[in-house]
Amino acid sequence: MIYENINRTLLVTATISISYIAGDKLDDFLALLGSIACIPIAFTLPALFHYRLCAFTTVEKYKDFAIIGLSVGMSIFCTYNTLINW
């Protein structure tokens, strides 16, 4: 029980220290993280799962490919834009 409290205290202390040291660049880091992780989770993976599990007609498959292509393009654009404005 006491080890859990020590670990929790160290984790909170480390998080506060990192935020204090890199606070001015935290928004850039979160933008980069969002473009790399959130866009695939929100757009690419659902369309990919739909394609693999329940897209039976050709129209459904083309729609899924279009969504996947658009989301990959959005992810590349957002990552590029974030790195350029860093």
C-alpha positions in Angstrom: 0.0 0.0 0.0 2.7 2.4 0.9 4.6 1.6 -2.4 1.5 2.6 -4.4 1.5 6.0 -2.7 5.2 6.5 -3.3 4.8 5.6 -7.0 1.8 7.8 -7.4 3.7 10.7 -5.8 6.7 10.2 -8.0 4.5 10.0 -11.1 2.7 13.3 -10.2 6.1 15.0 -9.4 7.6 13.8 -12.7 4.5 15.0 -14.6 4.6 18.4 -12.9 8.3 18.8 -13.6 8.0 17.9 -17.3 5.1 20.3 -17.7 7.0 23.1 -15.9 10.2 22.6 -17.9 8.5 22.1 -21.3 5.3 24.1 -20.7 5.8 26.4 -23.6 6.1 23.5 -26.1 3.4 21.4 -24.6 0.8 22.6 -27.1 3.0 21.6 -30.0 3.6 18.2 -28.5 -0.1 17.6 -28.0 -0.8 18.7 -31.6 1.8 16.2 -32.9 0.4 13.5 -30.7 -3.1 14.2 -31.9 -2.1 14.1 -35.5 -0.2 10.9 -35.2 -2.5 9.0 -32.8 -6.0 10.5 -32.8 -6.7 10.7 -36.5 -6.0 7.0 -37.1 -8.1 6.0 -34.1 -11.0 8.3 -35.1 -11.1 7.7 -38.9 -8.7 5.1 -40.2 -9.4 2.2 -37.9 -13.2 2.3 -38.0 -13.2 2.3 -41.8 -10.6 -0.5 -41.8 -12.6 -2.6 -39.4 -15.8 -2.0 -41.4 -14.0 -3.0 -44.6 -12.7 -6.2 -43.0 -15.9 -7.2 -41.2 -19.0 -6.1 -43.0 -18.3 -4.4 -46.3 -19.8 -6.7 -48.8 -20.7 -4.5 -51.8 -18.3 -2.8 -54.0 -19.7 0.6 -53.1 -19.1 0.0 -49.4 -15.5 -1.1 -50.1 -14.8 2.0 -52.2 -16.3 4.2 -49.5 -14.1 2.6 -46.9 -11.0 3.0 -49.1 -11.9 6.7 -49.6 -12.2 7.3 -45.9 -8.9 5.5 -45.2 -7.2 7.5 -47.9 -8.6 10.8 -46.7 -7.6 10.0 -43.1 -4.1 9.1 -44.1 -3.9 12.3 -46.0 -5.2 14.3 -43.1 -2.7 12.6 -40.7 0.2 13.4 -43.0 -0.9 17.0 -43.5 -1.5 17.6 -39.8 1.8 16.1 -38.9 3.7 18.1 -41.5 1.9 21.3 -40.5 2.7 20.7 -36.8 6.4 20.0 -37.5 6.7 23.1 -39.7 5.1 25.4 -37.1 7.1 23.9 -34.2 
